[in-house]
Amino acid sequence: MTTFESKRRRGTAVTALAAAFTPCAIGALGAIAAAAPFAASAQTWPDKTVRMVIPFPPGGTLDKVGRMLAQRLQEQFGQTFVVENKPGGNGVIGGDAVAKATADGYTLLFNASTFVTAPMTMKSVPYKVQTDFVPIALVAQAPLSIAIGNKVGVTDLKGLVAAAKANPGKLNFATGSIGSAGHLCTARLEQAAGIAVAVVPYKGTAPAFQDLIGGQIEGFIDPVLGSVQFHRTKQLHVVAVTSARRLPNLPDVPTASETLPGFTCASWYGLWAPAKTPGDIVARLNAAVNKALAADMADKLVADGLVPGGGSPADFAKFQADDIAASGKIIADKKITID
């Protein structure tokens, strides 16, 4: 029985009033009273700093997009949205901190598709993605780049495939985290091209690019935004992008499907809150994300080679579930696990 209903029933028949004070009804009134502070806080939210946890180091595409979103939310709500990078455990440490946070809208998670795929590669994770978090909004999708170090001496995907076949298992490809979109795309490339490479895990994308440029590794498949600057300055070579069409910010780079028909893959980024976060806070955050994507943020994402997201929390929940199903098959087929 809601507070509104209790007020409306004042002045009704004496028998109904008496019945309202049975032990059962008193318990219900107590539950309503206990929930009242949450309702009040939801109405005034946000009245203090909101923390947005990014569970990977600063410097990568995830971090850049997350900070862009935090700035837009801060402008819309007139309250500070602070980004907290909390790396470690393949993203689990940051994710667990959010799962265990009070569900009041003041702790949010901004993460990549790794969030839903990595747990399938691990023996145990202290949370369940689909029950311990509530999806707020899909923010963007990111086609990936197949970036190759200059020391490899190839300039196109065909040359890369030939080099990998000539040196089976000897080309080292980075992954920003086990089970990430880039890792799964590397596995799909192996299947599609009939090659084998050695996967080298890194704690985030920034150190992986440093080693790729320095020649310690040979390749890295990751969102385009991370590699485009290095490609333009000729510090590495992007031999292909994994989008269905060539990208406006890399018009000289062919798609992977031009060499391997039908080959596409992408990462994506989203916003979550702890489960049981009040629905009206989730709705307000979703509306704010959509508003940001309908304004200048969309143009900035497109300029960086990303595809703006948007839609309802239900849309995002379905998108998430579909990706879990598709990625789970690749992980099982390739037996991708964290030792």
C-alpha positions in Angstrom: 0.0 0.0 0.0 1.5 3.3 -1.0 1.6 6.6 1.0 -0.8 8.1 -1.5 -3.3 5.3 -1.1 -3.1 5.5 2.7 -4.0 9.2 2.5 -6.9 8.6 0.1 -8.4 6.0 2.4 -8.6 8.4 5.4 -12.2 9.0 6.2 -13.4 5.7 4.8 -15.5 3.2 6.8 -14.4 2.5 10.4 -14.1 -1.2 9.6 -11.6 -0.5 6.9 -9.7 1.8 9.2 -9.6 -0.9 11.9 -8.4 -3.5 9.4 -5.6 -1.3 8.4 -4.1 -1.7 11.9 -3.8 -5.4 11.9 -0.3 -6.7 12.7 0.3 -7.5 9.0 -0.8 -4.0 7.9 1.4 -2.4 10.5 4.4 -4.3 9.1 3.5 -3.0 5.6 3.4 0.6 7.0 6.8 0.0 8.5 8.2 -1.1 5.2 6.8 2.0 3.5 8.4 4.2 6.2 11.7 2.5 5.8 11.5 3.1 2.0 10.6 6.7 2.4 14.2 8.0 2.7 15.1 6.3 -0.6 12.1 7.8 -2.3 13.0 11.3 -1.0 16.7 10.9 -2.0 15.6 9.7 -5.5 13.6 12.9 -5.9 16.5 15.2 -4.9 19.2 13.2 -6.7 21.9 14.2 -7.3 22.6 16.5 -4.4 26.3 15.4 -4.0 29.2 14.2 -6.1 28.4 11.1 -8.3 31.3 8.6 -8.8 31.8 7.0 -12.1 34.1 4.0 -11.9 36.1 2.9 -14.9 37.8 -0.4 -14.1 40.8 0.0 -16.3 43.7 2.5 -16.4 43.4 5.9 -17.9 44.6 6.6 -21.4 42.5 4.1 -23.5 39.4 4.5 -25.6 37.2 3.4 -22.6 38.6 6.1 -20.5 38.3 8.8 -23.1 34.6 8.0 -23.9 33.8 7.7 -20.1 35.3 11.1 -19.3 33.4 12.6 -22.2 30.1 11.2 -20.9 30.9 12.3 -17.3 31.4 15.9 -18.5 28.1 15.9 -20.3 26.2 14.4 -17.3 27.8 17.0 -15.0 26.7 19.8 -17.3 23.1 18.5 -17.4 22.6 17.7 -13.7 24.7 20.6 -12.4 26.5 18.3 -10.0 30.0 16.9 -10.1 30.5 13.5 -11.8 34.0 12.3 -11.0 35.8 9.6 -12.9 37.6 7.0 -10.7 39.9 4.6 -12.5 40.0 1.4 -10.5 42.0 -1.2 -12.6 42.9 -4.7 -11.7 41.6 -8.3 -11.9 40.7 -7.9 -15.6 38.1 -5.3 -14.6 36.7 -7.3 -11.8 38.0 -5.1 -8.9 36.3 -2.0 -10.2 33.1 -3.9 -11.1 32.9 -5.5 -7.7 33.3 -2.1 -6.0 30.2 -0.9 -7.9 28.3 -4.1 -7.2 28.8 -3.7 -3.5 28.1 0.1 -3.5 24.9 1.5 -2.0 22.2 1.5 -4.7 21.5 5.2 -4.5 22.7 6.5 -7.9 25.9 7.9 -6.5 28.2 5.1 -7.8 28.0 4.1 -11.4 30.0 1.8 -13.7 31.3 2.8 -17.1 32.7 -0.2 -18.9 33.3 -1.9 -22.2 31.9 -5.1 -23.6 34.7 -6.8 -21.6 32.5 -6.4 -18.6 30.0 -9.0 -19.8 32.4 -11.3 -21.7 35.4 -11.5 -19.3 33.5 -13.3 -16.5 32.9 -16.2 -19.0 36.7 -16.8 -19.1 37.2 -16.8 -15.3 36.7 -19.6 -12.8 34.9 -17.3 -10.3 33.7 -13.7 -10.2 32.3 -12.0 -7.1 29.2 -10.7 -8.9 26.7 -11.7 -11.6 26.5 -9.2 -14.5 22.8 -9.7 -15.2 21.5 -9.7 -11.6 23.9 -7.5 -9.6 23.8 -4.5 -12.0 21.0 -2.6 -13.8 21.8 -1.5 -17.4 21.3 2.3 -17.9 22.3 2.9 -21.5 24.4 1.8 -24.4 26.7 4.7 -25.1 28.7 3.8 -28.2 29.9 1.0 -30.4 33.5 0.9 -31.6 34.8 -0.8 -34.7 38.3 -2.2 -34.1 41.6 -1.6 -35.9 44.1 -4.3 -36.7 47.3 -2.5 -35.9 50.7 -3.9 -36.8 54.1 -2.8 -35.6 56.4 -1.3 -38.3 59.1 -3.9 -37.7 56.8 -6.6 -39.0 57.1 -5.1 -42.5 53.5 -5.6 -43.7 51.1 -2.9 -44.9 47.9 -4.8 -45.5 45.8 -7.6 -44.1 46.8 -10.0 -46.9 50.5 -9.5 -46.0 49.7 -10.0 -42.3 48.0 -13.3 -43.0 50.9 -14.5 -45.1 53.4 -13.5 -42.3 51.4 -15.3 -39.7 51.1 -18.5 -41.8 54.9 -18.4 -42.4 55.5 -18.1 -38.6 52.7 -20.0 -36.9 52.2 -19.0 -33.3 55.2 -16.7 -33.3 53.5 -13.3 -33.9 52.6 -11.7 -30.6 49.2 -10.0 -30.4 48.3 -7.9 -27.4 45.0 -7.9 -25.6 44.0 -5.1 -23.3 42.3 -7.8 -21.1 41.3 -11.4 -21.4 37.9 -11.8 -23.0 37.8 -8.3 -24.3 36.3 -7.5 -27.7 39.8 -7.1 -29.1 40.8 -10.5 -27.7 37.7 -12.2 -29.2 38.2 -10.5 -32.5 41.8 -11.8 -32.6 40.4 -15.3 -32.0 37.9 -14.7 -34.8 40.7 -13.5 -37.1 42.6 -16.7 -36.4 39.5 -18.8 -37.4 38.7 -16.8 -40.5 42.2 -16.6 -41.9 43.4 -20.0 -40.8 46.3 -18.6 -38.7 47.6 -18.9 -35.2 49.1 -16.0 -33.1 50.3 -15.8 -29.5 48.1 -13.6 -27.3 49.8 -11.5 -24.7 47.6 -10.0 -22.0 48.1 -6.4 -20.8 46.6 -4.4 -18.0 44.9 -1.9 -20.3 45.4 -0.6 -23.8 48.0 2.2 -23.2 50.9 -0.1 -22.2 50.0 -2.4 -25.1 50.3 0.4 -27.6 53.7 1.4 -26.1 55.1 -2.0 -26.6 53.6 -2.3 -30.1 55.3 1.0 -31.1 58.5 -0.1 -29.4 58.6 -3.4 -31.3 58.1 -5.7 -28.3 55.0 -7.2 -29.9 53.7 -7.5 -33.4 50.0 -6.7 -33.4 47.1 -5.4 -31.4 43.4 -5.4 -32.3 41.6 -2.7 -30.3 39.1 0.2 -30.9 40.1 2.5 -33.7 40.3 5.5 -31.5 43.3 4.1 -29.7 45.4 3.5 -32.8 44.4 6.3 -35.3 46.8 8.9 -33.9 49.7 6.4 -34.1 48.7 5.4 -37.6 48.7 9.0 -38.8 52.1 9.7 -37.4 53.4 6.4 -38.9 54.4 4.9 -35.6 52.5 1.8 -36.5 50.3 0.6 -39.4 46.6 0.0 -39.3 46.2 -2.7 -42.0 42.4 -3.0 -41.6 39.3 -1.9 -39.7 36.6 -4.3 -38.6 33.6 -2.2 -39.6 31.3 -3.1 -42.5 32.4 0.1 -44.3 35.5 2.2 -44.4 35.6 4.8 -41.7 35.6 8.6 -42.4 38.5 9.2 -40.0 40.6 6.4 -41.7 39.5 6.5 -45.4 42.8 5.1 -46.6 42.4 1.9 -44.5 40.4 -1.0 -46.1 37.9 -3.0 -44.1 38.9 -6.5 -43.0 36.0 -7.8 -45.0 37.6 -6.6 -48.3 40.2 -9.4 -47.7 38.1 -11.8 -45.5 34.5 -11.5 -46.7 31.9 -11.0 -44.0 34.5 -10.4 -41.2 33.3 -7.7 -38.8 33.6 -7.2 -35.0 33.3 -4.3 -32.5 33.6 -3.3 -28.9 30.9 -1.3 -27.1 30.6 0.9 -24.1 27.8 1.3 -21.6 26.7 2.7 -18.2 25.5 0.6 -15.3 24.4 1.1 -11.7 24.1 -1.4 -8.8 21.0 -3.5 -8.8 18.1 -2.0 -6.9 19.1 1.6 -7.9 15.7 3.5 -7.9 14.0 3.3 -11.2 13.5 7.0 -11.6 17.2 7.6 -11.2 18.0 5.1 -13.8 15.4 6.7 -16.1 16.9 10.2 -15.5 20.4 8.9 -16.3 19.2 7.2 -19.4 17.4 10.3 -20.6 20.6 12.3 -19.9 22.7 9.9 -21.9 20.3 10.0 -24.9 20.3 13.8 -24.7 24.1 13.9 -24.8 24.2 11.6 -27.7 21.6 13.7 -29.6 23.9 16.7 -29.2 27.6 17.4 -29.8 28.8 14.1 -28.1 27.6 12.2 -31.1 29.6 14.3 -33.5 32.7 13.8 -31.4 32.2 10.0 -31.3 31.8 9.8 -35.0 34.9 11.9 -35.6 36.8 9.3 -33.5 35.4 6.4 -35.5 32.8 5.3 -33.0 29.0 4.8 -33.5 26.8 6.6 -31.0 24.5 4.3 -29.0 21.3 5.3 -27.2 17.9 3.7 -26.5 16.1 2.6 -23.4 17.5 0.5 -20.5 15.5 -2.4 -21.8 17.1 -2.0 -25.2 20.5 -2.1 -23.6 19.6 -5.1 -21.5 18.7 -7.0 -24.7 21.8 -5.9 -26.5 23.9 -7.1 -23.5 22.2 -10.5 -23.4 22.6 -11.0 -27.2 26.3 -10.2 -26.9 26.8 -12.6 -24.0 25.3 -15.4 -26.1 27.4 -14.7 -29.2 30.6 -14.1 -27.3 30.1 -17.2 -25.2 30.2 -19.3 -28.3 33.6 -17.9 -29.3 35.0 -18.3 -25.8 33.9 -21.9 -25.7 35.1 -22.7 -29.2 38.6 -21.2 -28.6 38.7 -22.4 -24.9 39.6 -18.9 -23.7 40.3 -18.9 -20.0 42.3 -17.0 -17.4 44.7 -19.4 -15.8 
